[in-house]
Amino acid sequence: MSNFSFIDKKNIKNSSFILDEKESHHIISVLRLKENSNLTLTDGQGKVYHAVIIELNKKSVKGKILREEKILNEQKYLIHLALPLIKNNRFKIALEKSVELGVNEITPIKFDKSVKSKINYDKIHSIVHSACKQSTRPYFPKLNKLKTFREWYDSNAVNIVCLIDSEKTILDQLDLIKSSLKNNHKINLIVGPEGDFSEIEKKFINEKNFIKVNLGGTILRSETAIVSFISIINELLINND
């Protein structure tokens, strides 16, 4: 289990740190670290702090920063995920795994056929932080407010949509995707909600010339499609660039 923890920069003073109650609880009750244990902290903005615990109690962990480093964020492409409002447990899986897979920006989307109309941002932030710590991400993804499909659309990005009835896979469309990325570095990925896109949304997809792909011959649940979609894009474009 990772001992990577989040710290608000305001809680670091003169090489000393104190963790908030939630992070302290995780250190004490889950990781079961003790005095003189080493741990790694991040501010979620690229700073990583290598530290040691000096004192701990039920509500706070205090310690000393031994050294710090700035991790450069040198990704050639940035992934912005449109995350559909699906059932709570499935939404959590999709959010958690997309963060672990390195998505840079996430926007919850209310589609015409979405089963939900609102979200709990405190809970979402908690899931994002937990997934970042699990995957030791020094840069936390940007989390946007809830938008509609049209509000999310970005004409300056390379927009790729997963459609069940698309005749081409991501590999089939790879040359088109790469050529579209020559003058751009932002990839917008979108998967429809439970029940698929509405006819109005499909019309919008066609009007805006989204690059359409499928993920194989089987019909996947939204959260499964999201994980597969990001994983394939990572393998073809991000990890092997």
Residue pairs with C-beta under 8 A, 6 or more apart in sequence:
1 30
1 31
2 133
2 134
2 135
2 136
3 27
3 31
3 33
3 37
3 38
3 39
3 40
4 39
4 40
4 41
4 42
4 132
4 133
4 134
4 136
5 19
5 23
5 26
5 27
5 39
5 40
5 41
5 42
5 133
6 23
6 41
6 42
6 43
6 44
6 129
6 132
6 133
7 17
7 19
7 23
7 41
7 42
7 43
7 49
8 20
8 43
9 43
9 47
11 17
11 18
11 19
11 20
12 49
12 65
15 64
15 65
16 62
16 63
16 64
16 65
17 41
17 49
17 51
17 62
17 63
17 64
17 65
18 60
18 61
18 62
19 27
19 60
19 61
19 62
20 60
21 59
21 60
23 61
24 56
24 58
24 59
24 60
24 61
25 59
27 33
27 39
27 53
27 56
27 61
28 56
28 58
28 61
31 39
33 39
33 53
33 56
33 61
34 53
34 56
35 53
35 54
35 55
35 56
36 52
36 53
36 54
37 52
37 53
38 50
38 51
38 52
38 53
39 51
39 52
39 53
39 63
40 48
40 49
40 50
40 51
40 136
41 48
41 49
41 51
41 65
42 48
42 49
42 132
42 137
42 138
43 49
44 129
44 132
44 138
44 139
44 140
45 138
45 139
45 140
46 70
46 71
46 72
46 73
46 138
46 139
47 68
47 69
47 70
47 71
47 138
48 68
48 69
48 70
48 71
48 138
49 65
49 67
49 68
50 65
50 66
50 67
50 68
50 69
51 63
51 64
51 65
51 66
52 63
52 64
52 66
53 61
53 62
53 63
54 62
54 63
54 64
55 61
55 62
55 63
56 62
71 138
71 139
73 139
75 104
75 238
76 185
76 238
76 241
77 181
77 185
77 186
77 187
77 237
77 238
77 241
78 104
78 105
78 185
78 186
78 187
79 102
79 103
79 104
79 105
79 187
79 189
79 230
79 233
79 238
80 103
80 104
80 105
80 106
80 107
80 154
80 157
80 186
80 187
80 188
80 189
81 98
81 103
81 105
81 106
81 107
81 189
81 190
81 226
81 230
82 107
82 109
82 149
82 152
82 188
82 189
82 190
82 191
83 91
83 94
83 95
83 98
83 106
83 107
83 108
83 109
83 226
84 108
84 109
84 111
84 114
84 191
84 192
84 193
84 194
84 222
85 91
85 108
85 109
85 110
85 111
85 114
85 115
85 116
85 117
85 119
85 146
85 193
86 94
86 114
86 115
86 116
86 193
86 194
86 222
86 223
87 115
87 116
87 194
88 116
90 194
90 221
90 222
90 223
91 116
91 119
91 223
92 127
93 223
93 227
94 222
94 223
94 226
94 227
95 106
95 124
95 127
95 128
95 131
96 127
96 130
96 131
97 131
97 223
97 226
97 227
97 230
98 106
98 226
98 227
98 230
99 106
99 127
99 128
99 131
99 132
99 135
99 137
99 141
100 131
100 134
100 135
101 227
101 230
101 231
101 234
102 135
102 137
102 230
102 234
102 238
103 141
103 230
104 139
104 141
104 142
105 141
105 142
105 143
105 144
106 128
106 141
106 142
106 143
106 144
107 144
107 145
107 146
107 147
107 152
108 119
108 124
108 144
108 145
108 146
108 147
109 146
109 147
109 148
109 149
109 152
109 190
110 116
110 117
110 146
110 147
110 148
111 148
111 149
111 192
111 193
111 197
111 198
111 201
112 197
112 198
112 200
112 201
113 192
113 193
113 194
113 195
113 196
113 197
113 198
114 193
115 193
115 194
115 195
118 146
119 146
121 143
124 143
125 143
128 140
128 141
128 143
129 140
131 137
132 140
132 141
149 190
149 201
149 204
150 204
152 188
152 190
153 159
153 188
153 204
153 208
154 186
154 188
155 208
156 184
156 186
157 184
157 186
157 187
157 188
158 177
158 180
158 181
158 184
158 186
158 187
158 188
158 211
159 188
159 190
159 208
159 209
159 210
159 211
160 170
160 173
160 177
160 187
160 188
160 189
160 190
160 210
160 211
160 213
160 233
161 190
161 191
161 205
161 210
161 211
161 212
161 213
162 189
162 190
162 191
162 192
162 213
162 214
162 215
162 225
162 229
163 192
163 197
163 202
163 205
163 212
163 213
163 214
164 196
164 214
164 219
165 214
166 212
166 213
166 214
167 214
168 212
168 213
168 214
169 213
169 214
169 215
169 216
170 177
170 213
170 215
170 229
170 232
170 233
170 236
171 236
172 213
173 211
173 212
173 213
174 236
176 211
177 187
177 211
177 237
178 237
180 211
181 187
181 237
187 233
187 237
189 226
189 229
189 230
189 233
190 210
191 222
191 225
191 226
191 229
192 201
192 222
193 222
194 221
194 222
197 205
205 212
215 225
215 228
215 229
215 232
220 228
